[in-house]
Amino acid sequence: GARGWLWPLDREQSALQQLVLTAVDGGDPPKSGTAQISVRVVDTNDNPPAFDRSTYTVNLLENSPPGTLVVKLNASDPDEGSNGDVIYSFGSYTPQKVRQLFSVDPHSGEVRVNGTLDYEEASSYEIYVQATDQGPVSMAGHCKVLVNIVDANDNVPEVVLTSLYSPVPEDAKSGTVVALMSVTDQDSGLNKQVSLRIPPGLPFMLNSFKNSYTLVTQGKLDHEKAAAYNITVTATDSGIPPLSSQKVIHVEISDINDNPPRFEEPVYSVYVPENNPLGVLLCTIKATDPDVAENAYVSYSLLDGEIEGLPVTSYVSIKSDSGNMYAVKSFDYETLREFQVVVQAQDAGIPSLSSTVSVHIYVVDENDHAPQILSRLSSRERIFVQISDVNDNPPEFTQDVYTISVNENNNPMLRIGNVNATDADAGKNSRVSYALVREDKEQPDVSINSENGDVYILRPLDYEEVRAIEVTVRAADGGSPALSAEALLRVLVRDENDNAPVVLHPPPDGSAAAGELVPRWAQAGYLVAKVVAVDADAGQNAWLSYELAKATEPGLFRVGLHSGEVRTARAVTERDAPRHRLVVLVRDRGQPPRSSTATLTITLVDGFSEAHLRVSEEAPATDPDGRLTLYLIICLSCVSALFLATAAAAVVVRLRRARQSMAGPLPTFPKSAAESSAGSLPRSYVYDVCFAAGTVNSEFRFLRPLFPCFPDGLPHGPGDQRSSVCSANLGEEADWAAQVRDLRGPR
């Protein structure tokens, strides 16, 4: 009978069942028989793929390049055939961003990097992967891959300047805050720890508080030593390898009035001859102040004092701005041999600082008293011998050649610089005066101050007329005899854009009013004309550019930017106007730029010019005088043949007359020229060939025929018509020429 299974079959546990069937009869003894039954279990897709782990955890560096293996997944399916084939893919819970950064191999299960990872954007990713079999009704298994991104030191630290207090007074105390800064680094861990430093040797230091820093002063600041500092702040993180960045902070040091004026000499000694004129210059006191602006402006004055009971100002005076000291009175050696004054130099700072210097003035004796006879008396006196300076040192210039530049069109009497010479002698022997050495009688363009050597330009200069001036400067001392030295002064004139471009073609006077002729068959790029302009300036002031400022039809013509060539921008058509007016703007590149305009009149023509221009353009290599030469040869041949025929006829007529004179009576003069057989020549014409060099089509102008003219005393007859032609008005030649042209017809 039929039998069934007592339990469910499972191919995965036993794919083959072996059964033994025994049949027993009812006899006695009973007999039996057996049969072997093999049952093969057919697989169905009843098992989903299973991963070996439900969660995979992976640590991955953020700088891993694309293609880096993240993890190899393994999922198994106990089914067989297509029911056991596993395909890997992203799960439905996997975000789109993760799908762009990673990829899953559908067959091997390898998860790899597909994009650029950045720890600063995300420190971890969750990847959901599913494994699906290929059964009729597919089944799937799932797992999660947790990728932890390990930070790499790939971000440089950044220094942000939040506040800057500049300028800093040079008397600022140590610890004064100059700047506030903060530092940021997008990395993490040790890669985020940043330290700042500045170069050593600067009067500044850094103080830190977490990620904030202050730049403070350290030590004494001095504007005279350093007016500003460029402090380079370097930020370095603790990553491996470390990354760093720099920021430059510009700190200015403001000046305070902390330096008094300083005299060039500790003591001044002045020698002045007695009987000096009033107001004579004794010496120049010079003091300098290392401060700046008003703190460095020095004024001079005399300190109060008395000389032989009179105030100091009764003897000498000093100019407050220059330090020049002058004599107020005439000194007498026999009355006053020497005296001393104190000069004070004071700056304009707040509070002002000052210093003083002593000036010893010695009166030099002159022979202004006659000898006097005294009684014989004796006395003893101590003699103080003072060595007087001798003028044995010529002045010396600080430079052999002085080069000074000045812009053209300068203002008259403009100071452009100075020359300086020193003399090692003392007193008037060291007083240097300056002068120009004139080699000709012309007035020079430069002048020099005889006292301080300042150089001035007397008149406005023009670079186009003079580009450099060289003069010789002589420095002479006040000794006797005077010694001198010379130096070369070179003044270079710098060009300015003071000349507008000058248009040479077309002429600005309108002599080219006839304009340019352009054939109507001209194509795009046809050369119409060329605007030629020059600029008297130099350098970029003379660089010219051309542009079309105005045109009757703007789209028909164009102008070359640098060449000035006017060409057709497109082909000329029949619809274009016959006359065009172009205004070309010529501009230089100076500052400010200057410009000029050129006007062109262009006429579109056809007719004979068309053939001439077409031949000239299409066949420039052919000889344009070939056809003309042929015409000339034909004309010469005709004239030669006509001359030979005339000569032959004349010979025949003479022979005939000779025979008649020998044979018959003397001939009688004919009554009219028409009855005469005296060899009337055939009509001859004068051909006036008019052509221009290089033309292809030449024109001939025919004049009237030349008729023989008879004397007034001849009898009248049928020849009256011819003789009237000789006396006709010369204007008939034009009518005859017109008739000939009518006979020739149009060309």
Backbone hydrogen bonds, N-H to C=O, Kabsch-Sander energy under -0.5 kcal/mol:
donor,donor_aa,acceptor,acceptor_aa,energy
13,Q,10,D,-1.0
14,S,10,D,-2.7
17,Q,39,V,-4.0
19,L,17,Q,-0.5
19,L,37,I,-4.3
21,L,19,L,-0.5
21,L,35,A,-3.6
22,T,20,V,-0.6
23,A,33,G,-3.8
25,D,31,K,-3.3
33,G,23,A,-2.6
35,A,21,L,-2.4
37,I,19,L,-3.9
37,I,35,A,-0.5
39,V,17,Q,-4.1
39,V,37,I,-0.5
40,R,38,S,-0.6
41,V,15,A,-2.6
41,V,39,V,-0.5
42,V,40,R,-0.5
46,D,44,T,-2.2
50,A,76,S,-2.8
52,D,74,N,-1.8
56,Y,144,K,-3.1
58,V,146,L,-3.0
60,L,148,N,-3.0
62,E,150,V,-2.1
64,S,61,L,-1.4
67,G,113,V,-3.3
68,T,65,P,-1.5
70,V,111,V,-3.5
71,V,111,V,-1.2
73,L,71,V,-0.6
73,L,109,G,-2.5
76,S,50,A,-2.5
83,N,80,E,-1.3
84,G,81,G,-1.6
85,D,81,G,-0.5
85,D,82,S,-0.5
87,I,132,T,-2.4
88,Y,106,P,-2.2
89,S,130,Q,-2.0
91,G,128,Y,-4.3
94,T,91,G,-1.6
99,R,95,P,-1.8
100,Q,96,Q,-1.4
101,L,97,K,-1.2
102,F,98,V,-2.1
103,S,112,R,-2.2
105,D,110,E,-2.5
109,G,105,D,-1.7
111,V,71,V,-3.1
112,R,103,S,-2.4
112,R,110,E,-0.6
113,V,68,T,-2.4
114,N,101,L,-3.9
115,G,101,L,-1.5
117,L,115,G,-0.6
121,E,118,D,-1.1
122,A,118,D,-2.1
125,Y,147,V,-2.5
127,I,125,Y,-0.5
127,I,145,V,-3.1
128,Y,126,E,-0.6
129,V,127,I,-0.6
129,V,143,C,-2.2
130,Q,89,S,-3.0
131,A,141,G,-3.1
132,T,87,I,-2.8
133,D,139,M,-2.5
134,Q,82,S,-1.7
134,Q,85,D,-0.6
138,S,136,P,-0.7
141,G,131,A,-2.7
143,C,129,V,-2.2
144,K,54,S,-2.4
145,V,127,I,-3.4
146,L,56,Y,-4.0
146,L,144,K,-0.6
147,V,125,Y,-3.0
147,V,145,V,-0.7
148,N,58,V,-3.5
148,N,146,L,-0.6
149,I,123,S,-2.8
149,I,147,V,-0.6
150,V,60,L,-3.3
150,V,148,N,-0.5
151,D,149,I,-0.5
154,D,152,A,-2.1
158,E,184,T,-2.9
160,V,158,E,-0.5
160,V,182,S,-3.5
161,L,159,V,-0.5
162,T,160,V,-0.8
162,T,180,L,-2.0
163,S,180,L,-1.7
165,Y,178,V,-3.6
166,S,164,L,-0.8
168,V,252,E,-3.0
170,E,254,S,-1.8
172,A,169,P,-1.9
175,G,217,T,-2.1
176,T,173,K,-1.5
178,V,215,L,-3.9
179,A,215,L,-1.4
180,L,163,S,-2.3
181,M,213,Y,-3.0
182,S,160,V,-2.3
183,V,211,N,-1.9
184,T,158,E,-2.2
191,N,188,S,-1.3
192,K,189,G,-1.4
193,Q,189,G,-0.5
193,Q,190,L,-0.9
194,V,192,K,-0.6
195,S,236,T,-2.5
197,R,234,T,-1.6
202,L,199,P,-0.6
204,F,202,L,-1.2
205,M,216,V,-2.4
207,N,214,T,-2.5
209,F,212,S,-3.0
212,S,209,F,-2.3
213,Y,181,M,-3.0
214,T,207,N,-2.7
215,L,179,A,-2.8
216,V,205,M,-2.5
216,V,214,T,-0.6
217,T,176,T,-1.8
218,Q,203,P,-2.8
221,L,170,E,-0.7
225,K,222,D,-0.8
226,A,222,D,-2.4
229,Y,251,V,-3.1
231,I,229,Y,-0.7
231,I,249,I,-3.0
232,T,230,N,-0.6
233,V,231,I,-0.7
233,V,247,K,-3.3
234,T,197,R,-2.7
234,T,232,T,-0.6
235,A,233,V,-0.5
235,A,245,S,-3.0
236,T,195,S,-2.5
237,D,243,L,-2.5
238,S,190,L,-1.1
238,S,193,Q,-1.0
245,S,235,A,-2.0
247,K,233,V,-2.0
249,I,231,I,-3.1
249,I,247,K,-0.5
250,H,248,V,-0.5
251,V,229,Y,-3.0
251,V,249,I,-0.7
253,I,227,A,-2.8
254,S,168,V,-1.9
254,S,252,E,-0.6
258,D,256,I,-2.0
262,R,288,T,-3.1
264,E,286,K,-2.1
268,Y,358,S,-2.4
270,V,360,H,-3.4
272,V,270,V,-0.5
272,V,362,Y,-2.9
274,E,364,V,-2.5
275,N,331,F,-3.4
276,N,273,P,-0.5
279,G,327,A,-2.9
280,V,277,P,-1.2
282,L,325,M,-3.2
283,C,325,M,-1.1
285,I,323,G,-2.8
288,T,262,R,-2.6
295,N,292,V,-1.4
296,A,293,A,-1.7
297,Y,294,E,-0.7
298,V,296,A,-0.5
299,S,346,Q,-2.5
300,Y,320,S,-2.0
301,S,344,Q,-1.8
303,L,342,V,-2.6
307,I,310,L,-3.6
310,L,307,I,-1.6
312,V,305,G,-1.8
314,S,311,P,-1.9
315,Y,312,V,-2.2
316,V,312,V,-2.0
317,S,326,Y,-2.2
319,K,324,N,-2.5
323,G,319,K,-2.3
325,M,283,C,-3.2
326,Y,317,S,-2.9
327,A,280,V,-2.2
328,V,315,Y,-3.4
329,K,315,Y,-1.0
335,T,332,D,-1.1
336,L,332,D,-3.5
339,F,361,I,-2.0
341,V,359,V,-2.2
343,V,357,V,-2.7
344,Q,301,S,-3.2
345,A,355,S,-3.0
346,Q,299,S,-2.6
346,Q,344,Q,-0.5
347,D,353,L,-2.5
348,A,294,E,-1.3
348,A,297,Y,-0.7
355,S,345,A,-1.9
357,V,343,V,-1.9
358,S,266,P,-0.7
359,V,341,V,-3.0
360,H,268,Y,-3.5
360,H,358,S,-0.5
361,I,339,F,-2.8
361,I,359,V,-0.6
362,Y,270,V,-3.8
362,Y,360,H,-0.6
363,V,337,R,-3.2
364,V,272,V,-2.6
364,V,362,Y,-0.6
368,D,366,E,-2.1
377,L,375,S,-1.1
384,F,382,R,-0.5
385,V,383,I,-0.7
386,Q,384,F,-0.6
388,S,386,Q,-0.5
392,D,390,V,-2.0
396,E,422,T,-2.8
398,T,420,N,-2.1
402,Y,488,L,-3.0
403,T,401,V,-0.5
404,I,402,Y,-0.5
404,I,490,R,-2.6
406,V,492,L,-2.4
408,E,494,R,-2.3
409,N,461,L,-3.2
413,M,457,I,-1.5
414,L,411,N,-0.7
414,L,457,I,-1.4
416,I,414,L,-0.5
416,I,455,V,-2.2
417,G,455,V,-1.0
419,V,453,G,-2.0
422,T,396,E,-2.5
429,N,426,A,-1.4
430,S,427,G,-1.5
431,R,428,K,-0.8
432,V,430,S,-0.7
433,S,476,A,-2.9
434,Y,450,S,-1.7
435,A,474,R,-2.0
437,V,472,T,-3.2
438,R,436,L,-0.8
439,E,437,V,-0.6
447,S,456,Y,-2.6
449,N,454,D,-2.8
453,G,449,N,-1.8
455,V,417,G,-3.5
456,Y,447,S,-3.1
457,I,414,L,-2.2
458,L,445,D,-2.7
458,L,456,Y,-0.5
459,R,445,D,-0.6
465,E,462,D,-1.2
466,V,462,D,-2.9
469,I,491,V,-2.6
471,V,489,L,-2.5
472,T,437,V,-0.6
473,V,471,V,-0.5
473,V,487,A,-3.0
474,R,435,A,-3.4
475,A,485,A,-3.0
476,A,433,S,-2.7
476,A,474,R,-0.5
477,D,483,L,-2.4
478,G,428,K,-1.2
478,G,431,R,-0.6
485,A,475,A,-1.9
487,A,473,V,-2.1
488,L,400,D,-2.4
489,L,471,V,-3.2
490,R,402,Y,-3.7
490,R,488,L,-0.6
491,V,469,I,-3.3
491,V,489,L,-0.5
492,L,404,I,-2.9
492,L,490,R,-0.6
493,V,467,R,-2.3
494,R,406,V,-3.0
494,R,492,L,-0.5
498,D,496,E,-2.2
502,V,534,V,-3.6
503,V,501,P,-0.5
504,L,502,V,-0.5
504,L,532,V,-3.1
505,H,532,V,-1.8
510,G,507,P,-1.2
513,A,510,G,-1.2
515,G,512,A,-1.7
516,E,601,T,-2.8
518,V,603,T,-2.7
520,R,605,V,-1.7
522,A,519,P,-1.7
525,G,568,T,-3.2
526,Y,523,Q,-1.5
528,V,526,Y,-0.6
528,V,566,V,-3.2
529,A,566,V,-1.3
531,V,564,G,-2.7
532,V,505,H,-2.0
532,V,530,K,-0.6
533,A,531,V,-0.5
534,V,502,V,-2.4
541,N,538,A,-1.4
542,A,539,G,-1.7
543,W,540,Q,-0.9
544,L,542,A,-0.5
545,S,587,R,-2.3
546,Y,561,L,-2.9
547,E,585,L,-1.8
549,A,547,E,-0.8
549,A,583,V,-2.2
550,K,583,V,-1.7
552,T,581,R,-0.9
556,L,553,E,-1.9
557,F,553,E,-0.6
558,R,567,R,-2.7
560,G,565,E,-2.3
564,G,560,G,-1.4
566,V,529,A,-3.3
567,R,558,R,-2.5
567,R,565,E,-0.7
568,T,526,Y,-1.6
569,A,556,L,-2.9
570,R,556,L,-0.9
572,V,522,A,-2.5
576,D,573,T,-1.1
580,H,602,I,-2.9
582,L,600,L,-2.9
583,V,550,K,-3.0
584,V,582,L,-0.5
584,V,598,A,-3.2
585,L,547,E,-3.1
586,V,584,V,-0.5
586,V,596,S,-3.6
587,R,545,S,-2.5
587,R,585,L,-0.6
588,D,594,R,-2.5
589,R,540,Q,-1.1
589,R,543,W,-0.7
596,S,586,V,-2.4
598,A,584,V,-2.3
600,L,582,L,-2.8
602,I,580,H,-3.0
602,I,600,L,-0.5
603,T,516,E,-3.2
604,L,578,P,-3.1
605,V,518,V,-2.2
605,V,603,T,-0.6
609,S,606,D,-0.6
610,E,607,G,-0.9
611,A,607,G,-1.2
612,H,608,F,-2.5
613,L,609,S,-3.0
614,R,610,E,-2.5
615,V,611,A,-2.5
616,S,612,H,-2.3
617,E,613,L,-2.0
618,E,614,R,-3.0
619,A,615,V,-2.4
622,T,619,A,-0.9
626,G,623,D,-1.5
629,T,625,D,-2.4
630,L,626,G,-1.8
631,Y,627,R,-2.2
632,L,628,L,-2.5
633,I,629,T,-2.3
634,I,630,L,-2.2
635,C,631,Y,-2.6
636,L,632,L,-2.7
637,S,633,I,-2.4
638,C,634,I,-2.5
639,V,635,C,-2.8
640,S,636,L,-2.5
641,A,637,S,-2.5
642,L,638,C,-2.7
643,F,639,V,-2.5
644,L,640,S,-2.4
645,A,641,A,-2.3
646,T,642,L,-2.4
647,A,643,F,-2.4
648,A,644,L,-2.4
649,A,645,A,-2.4
650,A,646,T,-2.4
651,V,647,A,-2.1
652,V,648,A,-2.1
653,V,649,A,-2.4
654,R,650,A,-2.2
655,L,651,V,-2.2
656,R,652,V,-2.1
657,R,653,V,-2.3
658,A,654,R,-2.4
659,R,655,L,-1.9
660,Q,656,R,-2.1
661,S,657,R,-2.6
662,M,658,A,-1.5
663,A,659,R,-1.8
664,G,660,Q,-2.8
675,E,672,S,-0.8
676,S,673,A,-0.7
679,G,677,S,-2.8
684,S,706,L,-0.5
687,Y,685,Y,-0.6
688,D,686,V,-0.6
688,D,701,R,-1.7
689,V,687,Y,-0.7
690,C,688,D,-0.6
690,C,699,E,-1.6
691,F,689,V,-0.5
695,T,692,A,-2.1
698,S,696,V,-0.7
699,E,690,C,-1.3
701,R,688,D,-1.8
702,F,700,F,-0.5
703,L,686,V,-1.2
706,L,684,S,-1.7
707,F,705,P,-0.7
714,L,711,P,-1.2
720,D,717,G,-2.2
721,Q,718,P,-1.0
722,R,719,G,-0.5
723,S,719,G,-2.2
724,S,720,D,-1.9
725,V,721,Q,-0.7
725,V,722,R,-0.9
726,C,722,R,-1.0
727,S,723,S,-1.1
728,A,725,V,-1.0
732,E,729,N,-2.0
733,E,730,L,-1.7
734,A,731,G,-0.9
735,D,731,G,-1.0
736,W,732,E,-2.9
737,A,733,E,-2.6
738,A,734,A,-2.1
739,Q,735,D,-2.3
740,V,736,W,-2.5
741,R,737,A,-2.3
742,D,738,A,-2.1
743,L,739,Q,-2.3
744,R,740,V,-2.1
745,G,741,R,-1.6
